[in-house]
Structures are given as C-alpha cells and as structure tokens.
C-alpha cells in the first residue's frame, strides 16, 4: 500500500491481459466531467464459451446480476475482485512528487537525484504515510 492517489489492485490469481487497461482506467479518473463521482474503475473477470454443463458458474452469471450496495466500510461501492484502479486520496493522503508529476508539462524531481528517491522510498516503507489522513478513522 502507498499514499498514492491511485492504487492498482490485482487478485493473487489474476493478471491484466490488456496492457492498455491501466491507461483506460486513468482516462476515467482524470476526466474532469466524471472524476468527482468516480471511486474506481473495474475490469471484472468474466469467462465466455463455457461448457453448458458447467456446475461452477464460471460465467459468473449470479455474481453479475447482484446490485452492489456500497457496504465496504469505505463509504463506496463493493469491489468484486479482479482488476481495479482505485482513487481514494481522502483516505490515503497524497504523494507530493507523484501528484505533481500528473500535471502536464511538469518534470518530476523524483528521479532527478537518488537522494529524493531514497527519501520517498523510506517514507513509504516507514508506514507513516497515513499520518494526517482519514485512514482508519471510520
């Protein structure tokens, strides 16, 4: 976990087979018309061409007919696993260098010197990145 405003979630038994999906997810998050009402972009796992005798519901028909109720403890919709791109800056704080690097025409100083990268790495590893945020105060 980091204090980045965006988090990519992958289940332990899955991988993202479309390398452009992260870019697509970020397009949704960075679109000013919809980003304020968006918590995450999800690419759920769904199988096609499954045997008609499948007894394990591998097409996940029952799962995708459920209306999620937003009861995950973070005041947002429930994630159903798979590949997700989260945006939760209110809870995780912000990584100053990463947030600056999102702006167009900005050259990040993060990789300009090893000392800066070293400091950012130590901050992340220290587990103090949530100080001053609402993380864990529900």
N, C-alpha and C positions, 0 to 999 in steps of 0.2 A: 504494500500500500504506500502511496505517496501523497503529498499535498498538492498534486497537480489538479487543475480544474477539470481534467478529463481522465477517465480511467477505462482501459480496455479490459473486459472480463472474458476469459475463455474457460470453459469447463475443462477439467483434467482429462477427459476422454474425447475432447474435440479439438479441431483446428479450423482455422479460417481458410477455406479453399479458394477464396476470391481475394487476391491481394489488394484490390481496389475498394473493398468494403469499408476499410477504415477511412479512406478519403470520402466516400459517400456519407458515412456517419458524421464526419466533421463538417460536411457541407450543410447538413441539417442543423448541427449545433451552432454554426457560425452565421446562419441566415437570420438577419435581424427581424424578419417578419414572423418567424415561428420559434426562435431560440428561447424567448422568455417563457414559453409554455411547454418546453421540452425538457424532460428529465433524462431520458436515454433513448438510444436507437438500438433496436434489437433485430438480429438476424436469426430467428429461431430455427432449430434443427427440424427438418421435415423430410420424410422419405417418400419417394414415389415409386411406382411399379412394384409394389409389394405383392406377394402371393395372396390370392383371395382367401386362402386358408390360414392366414397369419393369425395366431391366437394372442400375440403380444401387443397388438395395437401399434405396430411400428409406424403407421402413418400418423399416429398421434391425433386421431380424429376426436377423441374425447377431450384431450387437453386443449385443442384449439377452439372448441366450442364453448369453453368456460369464459364467462365475463369476469376479468380480474377486478378485484375490489379495492386495491390500493391499501393493503394492510401489511406492509413490510416493515413497519417501525420507523421508516424514514419519511413518512408522510407522502409517499409516492406510490406509483403502481407496482404491482408484484412482477418481478422478473421470473421468467420460466426457464432459466438456464440458457445454454447456447452461447452465442457471441453477442456481447453487449458493449456499447460505448456510452459510459455514464458521464453526466455533468452534474457534480454536486459541490460546487465551490463554497456554498454556505456552510457545509459541514466539514470540509477538508482544508479550508484556508486556501492560500494560493502560493504557488512557487513563483517568486518575483521574476526570475530570469525567464521562465517558461512563458508566463503571461506576457511579458514584454516581447518575446520572440514571436507571438501570434500576430502582432500588429504588422501590417505591410510596411515595407521599406525600413524595417528596423533590423540592425545587425546585432545579434545577441553577443554579449561578452562572455557567455557561459563557457564557450570552448576557446576563448582567446588566450586564456592562461590556465596552466594546471592548478594554480592556487585557487582560483574561483571554482573550478570543477571539484577540487578536493574539498572545499568548504561546503558546497552544495551536497556532495556525497555524504559528508559527516553529518550534516543537518538531517538528511533523510534517514540515515542509519541510527541516529540518536533516539528516534521515536518521540521527539518533542515537537514534531511538525504540527500537531493538533492544538498546541497551546494558543489560546486566543481565538479559537474557533468554537462552533457549537457542537463539535463532535462529542458524542457520549452524554449529552445533556438532555436527552429526551425523557 
